[in-house]
Amino acid sequence: MLHADMDAFYASIEERDRPELRGLPIIVGAVSGRGVVAAASYAAREFGVRSAMPGFRARELCPQGVFLGSDIEKYAKVSEQVHSVFEEFTPQIEPIALDEAFLDITASAHLFGGPIALAHRLRQRVREVTELAVSCGISSNKLVAKIACSLGKPDGLKFVATDAIRALLDPLPVRRLWGVGPVAERGLIEAGFTHLRDVADADVDVLRGVVGDRALELMRLARGEDDRPVIADRAAKSYGEENTFERDISALDTITAALTSHAHAVARRLRHDAIAARTVTIKIKLGRARGEMTSRLDSSTTERKYPLLTRSKTLPRATDDAALIREVAIALWHTSGVHEPIRLLGVSMSNLEPAQSQLDLFGDEPERGEPVSEDRGRKLGPALDAIRKRFGDDAISIATGDPQKATFSTRKKSGV
């Protein structure tokens, strides 16, 4: 198994495209007060800046940082180039995100002179094609390959033979295990399980008292036992768009404009992948914090918890029609019961299936005043797609008013 992970992907792309920024602490995706760090260059990480960190915290840690807005379309195009390089080495590829993937190289390693030689060539090809660095970890399973990759960063390659797995894993902290987050980590440490060797050699009944039914699974992982296969061409489970507003909003026209924009963006992505979906979900984060303060990963700071609500509706048949998605999303908003300002709004589609072939684009025109049917609404999207493909993304857009500037999410679900 080979785990490939691009180094500081978004920040590295910006540094590549703007050479004057090389070596500076680049922080992507936190340009507004409520933005979240999507990526940080290694120069920024030296100040403690990490991905998923609130923008205001990043500015506290690194006020001299170069804060840049996310360009997810550019990053996605580079990601396609990277994954095309991966396909030169094996068809068994499981994308994890835009910037990382697992590759099963069992059947192809001998073609390149062995797994280490393959990884060297893969890293060289990625640099030739994208001018970017990718780190690789190689071992007999996913868990160890991923850990090896992280230990080899940046711009590194680490191979872990089967008989060296325990020596690598034993001294690592328990947080290295998949599925061990801050809460589980705290419980394990309080119970005396500070390192992977402690979990690997634990009394199963004692460990079960800390983590419940996951005890045996965590023991196996701590020993480096992981039999999960690479799942090639892993399909998306949902398509979504969301944004965090720079200021809390409550005006219906602004909310409607945001839902409209998201509905069209999601529909465009569905059509691109020839996918339709049945379930429409809106995501709402309220603007006023509730409850007690909760700890961040950085225990020296705290943050308030903002309630997150979702509302969903499942349609009788799957769709990729933006007008229908918009209509349902707005209806869900009206039934949400939210009567206070909000800080985040999103639209997503799930329950996916292959899209049906498009209907005839040249059917009879409706009479003046006759409502446009759902079928005719489905024809507009492909027409807009064709215009954008020929003349560029800015050639045409949907009129949504002038909503407040938003910080858009750069999260990308698997396969999307």
Protein Blocks (a to p, Z undefined) as FASTA:
>chain_A
ZZdddehkllmmmmmmmmmlgoiacdehilbfkbccfbdcfklmmnopaehiafklmmmm
mmmbccddddfklmmmmmmmmmmmmmmmocbdcdfbfkbccddfklmmmmnopjklmmmm
mmmmmmmmnopacdddddfbfklmmmmmmmmpghiaddddfklmmmmmmmpcfklpghia
fklmmmmmmnopabfklmmmpcfklmmmmnommlmmmmmmmnopafbdcdehiacfbdcd
ddddfbdcfbfklmmmmmmmmmmmmmmmmmmnopacfbdcdddddfbdghjddddfblmb
ccddddddddddddfbdcfbfklmmmmmmmmmmmnopabdcfbdcdddehiadddddddf
kbccddehiacdfklmmmmmmmmmmmmmmnojklpccdebjaddddddfbdcehZZ
